[in-house]
Amino acid sequence: MSVTHIPVLREEVLTYLNPKSGGLYVDATIGLGGHSLSILKKSAPKGQLIGIDQDNLALSKCEKRLKVFKDRLRLIHGNFSDLQDLLKLHEVSKVDGILFDLGVSTLQLDTPERGFSFQHNGPLDMRMDQQMPILALDIVNDSTAESLMKIFREYGEERYAKLIAQRVVASRSVEPITTTQQLTQIVESVIPGKSKNRKRDFHQRRIHPATRVFQALRIVVNDELKNLKCAIDAAVSVLKKDGCLCMISFHSLEDRIVKQKFQFYAKTCICSPKAPICVCNHQQKLKVITKRPILTSASEIDVNPRSRSAKMRVAVRV
């Protein structure tokens, strides 16, 4: 299957990361290697790159795509939450820059059997690392209505979470929900359409009615938010002084975590404002470069519609 991968905010990443010959950089979500290709080119002839991904299929395709750079590239299978330990296994303690391009990849979305997209019928899988034991269908078929409602509301910010959860439980009592098509049809049956008394047709909103439910399940299956928090902590630990950290997120939950982590590490003190003197011994570790997130341009969105929700925040190690 041929998949076209267009790296999001590529020029902006290169501007802030500013890869140089002799530098060592990490693409913590290498995927198909779109950003890494640009980083390796710009850091020629001696720049080194370590690419990490939990998706073995992506790593295999990336290795073929970037084979011309094999002498300057190391690929590692693993979760970016273990960034520090993964680098240590390869005898690396400090790096010059790190990129995180969060969320689901083009390869995963466009491969029906991975079950990430409501646009293709396939099994309800959603595992980024296919060695993981829990699938989306396990959560959909085994969770209580209350648990599903919490998942859809907390991780999908879905306003119809309760109704969708109830419909899921009712539907699975007739037959198990095992495919993306089944789940999509259930969600679509709940989201209200346009009527004389409604000014808004939720089937015609900017995003598909099932988007938030699929996002919520994917986040839970892959424990994405907890892993993101751990990954940022690890990234701060391995960055050299003046090393750059670029974080691209695709929904508000991710962006909020990045923003809050950056703010925490940029503080010189975390004592209560009521404390008469500082006793926290907290040290500033980051300087936030982007006071507001960098967004994709209209021209980039025209070429790559999936980039429309991307936000990039940048900080450097102090």
Secondary structure as a PSIPRED ss2 file (coil, helix, strand):
# PSIPRED VFORMAT (PSIPRED V4.0)

   1 M C   1.000  0.000  0.000
   2 S C   1.000  0.000  0.000
   3 V C   1.000  0.000  0.000
   4 T C   1.000  0.000  0.000
   5 H C   1.000  0.000  0.000
   6 I C   1.000  0.000  0.000
   7 P C   1.000  0.000  0.000
   8 V C   1.000  0.000  0.000
   9 L C   1.000  0.000  0.000
  10 R H   0.000  1.000  0.000
  11 E H   0.000  1.000  0.000
  12 E H   0.000  1.000  0.000
  13 V H   0.000  1.000  0.000
  14 L H   0.000  1.000  0.000
  15 T H   0.000  1.000  0.000
  16 Y H   0.000  1.000  0.000
  17 L H   0.000  1.000  0.000
  18 N C   1.000  0.000  0.000
  19 P C   1.000  0.000  0.000
  20 K C   1.000  0.000  0.000
  21 S C   1.000  0.000  0.000
  22 G C   1.000  0.000  0.000
  23 G C   1.000  0.000  0.000
  24 L E   0.000  0.000  1.000
  25 Y E   0.000  0.000  1.000
  26 V E   0.000  0.000  1.000
  27 D E   0.000  0.000  1.000
  28 A C   1.000  0.000  0.000
  29 T C   1.000  0.000  0.000
  30 I C   1.000  0.000  0.000
  31 G C   1.000  0.000  0.000
  32 L C   1.000  0.000  0.000
  33 G C   1.000  0.000  0.000
  34 G H   0.000  1.000  0.000
  35 H H   0.000  1.000  0.000
  36 S H   0.000  1.000  0.000
  37 L H   0.000  1.000  0.000
  38 S H   0.000  1.000  0.000
  39 I H   0.000  1.000  0.000
  40 L H   0.000  1.000  0.000
  41 K H   0.000  1.000  0.000
  42 K H   0.000  1.000  0.000
  43 S C   1.000  0.000  0.000
  44 A C   1.000  0.000  0.000
  45 P C   1.000  0.000  0.000
  46 K C   1.000  0.000  0.000
  47 G C   1.000  0.000  0.000
  48 Q E   0.000  0.000  1.000
  49 L E   0.000  0.000  1.000
  50 I E   0.000  0.000  1.000
  51 G E   0.000  0.000  1.000
  52 I E   0.000  0.000  1.000
  53 D E   0.000  0.000  1.000
  54 Q C   1.000  0.000  0.000
  55 D C   1.000  0.000  0.000
  56 N H   0.000  1.000  0.000
  57 L H   0.000  1.000  0.000
  58 A H   0.000  1.000  0.000
  59 L H   0.000  1.000  0.000
  60 S H   0.000  1.000  0.000
  61 K H   0.000  1.000  0.000
  62 C H   0.000  1.000  0.000
  63 E H   0.000  1.000  0.000
  64 K H   0.000  1.000  0.000
  65 R H   0.000  1.000  0.000
  66 L C   1.000  0.000  0.000
  67 K H   0.000  1.000  0.000
  68 V H   0.000  1.000  0.000
  69 F H   0.000  1.000  0.000
  70 K H   0.000  1.000  0.000
  71 D H   0.000  1.000  0.000
  72 R H   0.000  1.000  0.000
  73 L E   0.000  0.000  1.000
  74 R E   0.000  0.000  1.000
  75 L E   0.000  0.000  1.000
  76 I E   0.000  0.000  1.000
  77 H E   0.000  0.000  1.000
  78 G C   1.000  0.000  0.000
  79 N C   1.000  0.000  0.000
  80 F H   0.000  1.000  0.000
  81 S H   0.000  1.000  0.000
  82 D H   0.000  1.000  0.000
  83 L H   0.000  1.000  0.000
  84 Q H   0.000  1.000  0.000
  85 D H   0.000  1.000  0.000
  86 L H   0.000  1.000  0.000
  87 L H   0.000  1.000  0.000
  88 K H   0.000  1.000  0.000
  89 L H   0.000  1.000  0.000
  90 H C   1.000  0.000  0.000
  91 E C   1.000  0.000  0.000
  92 V C   1.000  0.000  0.000
  93 S C   1.000  0.000  0.000
  94 K C   1.000  0.000  0.000
  95 V E   0.000  0.000  1.000
  96 D E   0.000  0.000  1.000
  97 G E   0.000  0.000  1.000
  98 I E   0.000  0.000  1.000
  99 L E   0.000  0.000  1.000
 100 F E   0.000  0.000  1.000
 101 D E   0.000  0.000  1.000
 102 L C   1.000  0.000  0.000
 103 G C   1.000  0.000  0.000
 104 V C   1.000  0.000  0.000
 105 S C   1.000  0.000  0.000
 106 T H   0.000  1.000  0.000
 107 L H   0.000  1.000  0.000
 108 Q H   0.000  1.000  0.000
 109 L H   0.000  1.000  0.000
 110 D C   1.000  0.000  0.000
 111 T C   1.000  0.000  0.000
 112 P H   0.000  1.000  0.000
 113 E H   0.000  1.000  0.000
 114 R H   0.000  1.000  0.000
 115 G C   1.000  0.000  0.000
 116 F C   1.000  0.000  0.000
 117 S C   1.000  0.000  0.000
 118 F C   1.000  0.000  0.000
 119 Q C   1.000  0.000  0.000
 120 H C   1.000  0.000  0.000
 121 N C   1.000  0.000  0.000
 122 G C   1.000  0.000  0.000
 123 P E   0.000  0.000  1.000
 124 L C   1.000  0.000  0.000
 125 D C   1.000  0.000  0.000
 126 M C   1.000  0.000  0.000
 127 R C   1.000  0.000  0.000
 128 M C   1.000  0.000  0.000
 129 D C   1.000  0.000  0.000
 130 Q C   1.000  0.000  0.000
 131 Q C   1.000  0.000  0.000
 132 M C   1.000  0.000  0.000
 133 P C   1.000  0.000  0.000
 134 I C   1.000  0.000  0.000
 135 L C   1.000  0.000  0.000
 136 A H   0.000  1.000  0.000
 137 L H   0.000  1.000  0.000
 138 D H   0.000  1.000  0.000
 139 I H   0.000  1.000  0.000
 140 V H   0.000  1.000  0.000
 141 N H   0.000  1.000  0.000
 142 D H   0.000  1.000  0.000
 143 S C   1.000  0.000  0.000
 144 T C   1.000  0.000  0.000
 145 A H   0.000  1.000  0.000
 146 E H   0.000  1.000  0.000
 147 S H   0.000  1.000  0.000
 148 L H   0.000  1.000  0.000
 149 M H   0.000  1.000  0.000
 150 K H   0.000  1.000  0.000
 151 I H   0.000  1.000  0.000
 152 F H   0.000  1.000  0.000
 153 R H   0.000  1.000  0.000
 154 E H   0.000  1.000  0.000
 155 Y H   0.000  1.000  0.000
 156 G H   0.000  1.000  0.000
 157 E C   1.000  0.000  0.000
 158 E C   1.000  0.000  0.000
 159 R C   1.000  0.000  0.000
 160 Y C   1.000  0.000  0.000
 161 A H   0.000  1.000  0.000
 162 K H   0.000  1.000  0.000
 163 L H   0.000  1.000  0.000
 164 I H   0.000  1.000  0.000
 165 A H   0.000  1.000  0.000
 166 Q H   0.000  1.000  0.000
 167 R H   0.000  1.000  0.000
 168 V H   0.000  1.000  0.000
 169 V H   0.000  1.000  0.000
 170 A H   0.000  1.000  0.000
 171 S H   0.000  1.000  0.000
 172 R H   0.000  1.000  0.000
 173 S C   1.000  0.000  0.000
 174 V C   1.000  0.000  0.000
 175 E C   1.000  0.000  0.000
 176 P C   1.000  0.000  0.000
 177 I C   1.000  0.000  0.000
 178 T C   1.000  0.000  0.000
 179 T E   0.000  0.000  1.000
 180 T H   0.000  1.000  0.000
 181 Q H   0.000  1.000  0.000
 182 Q H   0.000  1.000  0.000
 183 L H   0.000  1.000  0.000
 184 T H   0.000  1.000  0.000
 185 Q H   0.000  1.000  0.000
 186 I H   0.000  1.000  0.000
 187 V H   0.000  1.000  0.000
 188 E H   0.000  1.000  0.000
 189 S H   0.000  1.000  0.000
 190 V H   0.000  1.000  0.000
 191 I C   1.000  0.000  0.000
 192 P C   1.000  0.000  0.000
 193 G C   1.000  0.000  0.000
 194 K C   1.000  0.000  0.000
 195 S C   1.000  0.000  0.000
 196 K C   1.000  0.000  0.000
 197 N C   1.000  0.000  0.000
 198 R C   1.000  0.000  0.000
 199 K C   1.000  0.000  0.000
 200 R C   1.000  0.000  0.000
 201 D C   1.000  0.000  0.000
 202 F C   1.000  0.000  0.000
 203 H C   1.000  0.000  0.000
 204 Q C   1.000  0.000  0.000
 205 R C   1.000  0.000  0.000
 206 R C   1.000  0.000  0.000
 207 I C   1.000  0.000  0.000
 208 H C   1.000  0.000  0.000
 209 P C   1.000  0.000  0.000
 210 A C   1.000  0.000  0.000
 211 T H   0.000  1.000  0.000
 212 R H   0.000  1.000  0.000
 213 V H   0.000  1.000  0.000
 214 F H   0.000  1.000  0.000
 215 Q H   0.000  1.000  0.000
 216 A H   0.000  1.000  0.000
 217 L H   0.000  1.000  0.000
 218 R H   0.000  1.000  0.000
 219 I H   0.000  1.000  0.000
 220 V H   0.000  1.000  0.000
 221 V H   0.000  1.000  0.000
 222 N H   0.000  1.000  0.000
 223 D C   1.000  0.000  0.000
 224 E H   0.000  1.000  0.000
 225 L H   0.000  1.000  0.000
 226 K H   0.000  1.000  0.000
 227 N H   0.000  1.000  0.000
 228 L H   0.000  1.000  0.000
 229 K H   0.000  1.000  0.000
 230 C H   0.000  1.000  0.000
 231 A H   0.000  1.000  0.000
 232 I H   0.000  1.000  0.000
 233 D H   0.000  1.000  0.000
 234 A H   0.000  1.000  0.000
 235 A H   0.000  1.000  0.000
 236 V H   0.000  1.000  0.000
 237 S H   0.000  1.000  0.000
 238 V H   0.000  1.000  0.000
 239 L E   0.000  0.000  1.000
 240 K E   0.000  0.000  1.000
 241 K E   0.000  0.000  1.000
 242 D E   0.000  0.000  1.000
 243 G E   0.000  0.000  1.000
 244 C E   0.000  0.000  1.000
 245 L E   0.000  0.000  1.000
 246 C E   0.000  0.000  1.000
 247 M E   0.000  0.000  1.000
 248 I E   0.000  0.000  1.000
 249 S E   0.000  0.000  1.000
 250 F C   1.000  0.000  0.000
 251 H C   1.000  0.000  0.000
 252 S H   0.000  1.000  0.000
 253 L H   0.000  1.000  0.000
 254 E H   0.000  1.000  0.000
 255 D H   0.000  1.000  0.000
 256 R H   0.000  1.000  0.000
 257 I H   0.000  1.000  0.000
 258 V H   0.000  1.000  0.000
 259 K H   0.000  1.000  0.000
 260 Q H   0.000  1.000  0.000
 261 K H   0.000  1.000  0.000
 262 F H   0.000  1.000  0.000
 263 Q H   0.000  1.000  0.000
 264 F H   0.000  1.000  0.000
 265 Y H   0.000  1.000  0.000
 266 A H   0.000  1.000  0.000
 267 K C   1.000  0.000  0.000
 268 T C   1.000  0.000  0.000
 269 C C   1.000  0.000  0.000
 270 I C   1.000  0.000  0.000
 271 C C   1.000  0.000  0.000
 272 S C   1.000  0.000  0.000
 273 P C   1.000  0.000  0.000
 274 K C   1.000  0.000  0.000
 275 A C   1.000  0.000  0.000
 276 P C   1.000  0.000  0.000
 277 I C   1.000  0.000  0.000
 278 C C   1.000  0.000  0.000
 279 V C   1.000  0.000  0.000
 280 C C   1.000  0.000  0.000
 281 N C   1.000  0.000  0.000
 282 H C   1.000  0.000  0.000
 283 Q C   1.000  0.000  0.000
 284 Q C   1.000  0.000  0.000
 285 K C   1.000  0.000  0.000
 286 L E   0.000  0.000  1.000
 287 K E   0.000  0.000  1.000
 288 V E   0.000  0.000  1.000
 289 I C   1.000  0.000  0.000
 290 T C   1.000  0.000  0.000
 291 K C   1.000  0.000  0.000
 292 R C   1.000  0.000  0.000
 293 P C   1.000  0.000  0.000
 294 I E   0.000  0.000  1.000
 295 L E   0.000  0.000  1.000
 296 T C   1.000  0.000  0.000
 297 S C   1.000  0.000  0.000
 298 A H   0.000  1.000  0.000
 299 S H   0.000  1.000  0.000
 300 E H   0.000  1.000  0.000
 301 I H   0.000  1.000  0.000
 302 D H   0.000  1.000  0.000
 303 V H   0.000  1.000  0.000
 304 N C   1.000  0.000  0.000
 305 P H   0.000  1.000  0.000
 306 R H   0.000  1.000  0.000
 307 S H   0.000  1.000  0.000
 308 R C   1.000  0.000  0.000
 309 S C   1.000  0.000  0.000
 310 A C   1.000  0.000  0.000
 311 K E   0.000  0.000  1.000
 312 M E   0.000  0.000  1.000
 313 R E   0.000  0.000  1.000
 314 V E   0.000  0.000  1.000
 315 A E   0.000  0.000  1.000
 316 V E   0.000  0.000  1.000
 317 R E   0.000  0.000  1.000
 318 V C   1.000  0.000  0.000
